[in-house]
Structures are given as C-alpha cells and as structure tokens.
Amino acid sequence: MRLNQLPINVTQRVKKVNPFTLMPEIEHQLAEIGFIPGEKVTVLRKNFFGGDPMMIRIGLSTFALRKQEAALIEVEDLKDND
C-alpha cells in the first residue's frame, strides 16, 4: 500500500521510498525528514478536495505532504515486522 492510500488515523511502518525520476531530490528530502524504512507513519488529515495536501505524522514530527509525494512511500502493517 502507498501512503496516499492509507486511511486517516491508521499507523503503519515505512517500507520503502520509491524514486521519482522527474525529481530525484525528493527521495533524499523525504529521507531527511524521517521517511526511512521502519519508521512509524500516520495520516492525520486529508484536505477535502482530493486529499491534497495530507497532514502526516512520522515519528514525533508532523508534516504536510502532497499526494504525489505520499504516493512515493510504500507502507506496511506494523504487525508484519513486530
């Protein structure tokens, strides 16, 4: 599942951040703010119009991400590796 598909208030774990060939720096920027494999992530809120942007909690920090950025992040159930 991708982060942009995650329902609100469901916590999962970052599995992988996929590269985006048109903007290769995005993968690195997401890693710098905490989107690294194994980190817990929760969608806190989605905007009314198409869910863009999304408010995301990663670790102890909260960020707004565009749906396009969230679609690069693969997530998995917490119980898969706990």
Buried (B, 14 or more C-beta within 10 A) or exposed (E): BBBBEBEEEEEBBBBEBEEBEEEEEBBEEBBEEBBBEEEBBBBEBBEEEEBBBBBBBBEEEEBEBEBEBBBBBBBBEEEEEE
